[in-house]
């Protein structure tokens, strides 16, 4: 499935494995907020295979502990301008403030990695 967007926000974060279901519930709500404010797609994934021997794993990159699961997430936007406008609205949304309070009890946001990416190849 090709998503008609050219800009992606990416996230990488460790979540305590024992709290993964709690995190999933918050991520479900967050995704709805992102989509409401202009994201074309919102996806969160829990690591299932980190056994690459040819490169650094996401587990290492996220500095995940043995009792943590790495989350790889992204949101797709039409372009950078749409992303910037959406993120302004998302950050001002009171529902997100509430979710951030809940998520702060689940994971350490200071250990989360984030970046905005312009698409250079898309099939």
C-alpha positions as CSV (number, residue, x, y, z in Angstrom):
1,X,0.0,0.0,0.0
2,X,1.5,3.3,-1.0
3,X,0.6,6.3,1.2
4,X,0.5,9.6,-0.8
5,X,2.7,11.5,1.5
6,X,6.2,12.9,1.3
7,X,7.0,13.7,4.9
8,X,7.4,11.2,7.9
9,X,7.8,11.8,11.6
10,X,9.6,8.8,13.2
11,X,9.8,7.8,16.8
12,X,11.9,5.1,18.6
13,X,11.4,4.4,22.3
14,X,11.7,1.7,24.9
15,X,8.6,0.7,26.9
16,X,8.5,-1.6,29.9
17,X,7.3,-5.0,28.5
18,X,4.9,-5.4,31.5
19,X,3.2,-2.1,30.5
20,X,3.0,-2.8,26.7
21,X,-0.7,-3.2,26.7
22,X,-1.2,0.1,28.6
23,X,1.1,1.8,26.1
24,X,-0.9,0.3,23.2
25,X,-4.1,1.8,24.5
26,X,-2.5,5.3,24.8
27,X,-1.0,4.9,21.3
28,X,-4.4,4.0,19.9
29,X,-5.8,7.2,21.2
30,X,-2.8,9.3,20.1
31,X,-3.1,7.9,16.6
32,X,-6.7,9.1,16.4
33,X,-5.5,12.6,17.4
34,X,-2.7,12.6,14.8
35,X,-5.1,11.5,12.0
36,X,-7.7,14.1,13.1
37,X,-5.1,16.8,12.7
38,X,-3.8,15.8,9.3
39,X,-1.6,12.7,9.4
40,X,-2.3,10.4,6.5
41,X,-1.2,7.4,8.4
42,X,-0.1,6.6,12.0
43,X,1.6,3.4,12.9
44,X,3.2,2.0,16.1
45,X,5.0,-1.3,16.1
46,X,6.6,-3.4,18.9
47,X,9.9,-5.1,18.0
48,X,9.6,-8.7,17.2
49,X,13.0,-9.5,15.8
50,X,16.2,-7.7,16.8
51,X,18.7,-10.4,15.8
52,X,20.5,-8.5,13.0
53,X,24.2,-9.4,13.2
54,X,25.2,-7.1,10.3
55,X,24.3,-3.8,12.0
56,X,23.3,-2.1,15.2
57,X,19.9,-3.2,16.4
58,X,17.0,-1.0,17.4
59,X,17.3,-2.5,20.9
60,X,20.9,-1.1,21.1
61,X,19.9,2.2,19.5
62,X,17.0,2.7,22.0
63,X,19.2,1.6,24.9
64,X,16.4,-0.8,25.9
65,X,16.8,-2.9,29.0
66,X,16.0,-6.6,29.2
67,X,12.6,-5.9,30.6
68,X,11.7,-3.3,27.8
69,X,10.2,-3.6,24.4
70,X,11.3,-1.2,21.6
71,X,8.5,0.7,19.8
72,X,9.1,1.9,16.3
73,X,6.5,4.4,15.2
74,X,5.8,6.8,12.4
75,X,3.2,9.3,11.0
76,X,3.0,10.2,7.3
77,X,2.0,13.6,6.1
78,X,1.4,15.2,2.7
79,X,4.5,17.4,3.1
80,X,6.6,19.3,5.6
81,X,4.1,22.2,5.8
82,X,1.2,19.9,6.5
83,X,3.3,18.1,9.2
84,X,4.3,21.4,10.8
85,X,0.6,22.6,10.9
86,X,-0.5,19.2,12.2
87,X,2.1,19.1,14.9
88,X,1.2,22.6,16.1
89,X,-2.5,21.5,16.4
90,X,-1.5,18.2,18.0
91,X,0.7,19.8,20.6
92,X,-2.2,22.3,21.4
93,X,-4.8,19.5,21.7
94,X,-5.8,19.1,25.4
95,X,-6.4,15.4,24.8
96,X,-2.7,14.9,24.1
97,X,-1.8,16.7,27.3
98,X,-3.9,14.2,29.1
99,X,-2.3,11.2,27.3
100,X,1.2,12.6,28.0
101,X,0.4,12.5,31.7
102,X,-0.7,8.9,31.4
103,X,2.3,7.9,29.1
104,X,4.7,9.6,31.5
105,X,3.8,6.9,34.0
106,X,4.5,4.2,31.5
107,X,7.8,5.3,29.8
108,X,10.5,7.9,30.0
109,X,10.0,10.4,27.2
110,X,13.6,11.6,27.6
111,X,14.6,8.2,26.2
112,X,12.5,8.6,23.1
113,X,14.1,9.5,19.8
114,X,12.3,11.6,17.2
115,X,13.0,13.0,13.8
116,X,11.2,14.4,10.8
117,X,12.2,12.8,7.4
118,X,11.7,13.9,3.8
119,X,11.0,11.0,1.5
120,X,13.7,10.2,-1.0
121,X,12.4,6.8,-2.3
122,X,8.9,5.4,-2.1
123,X,7.5,2.4,-4.0
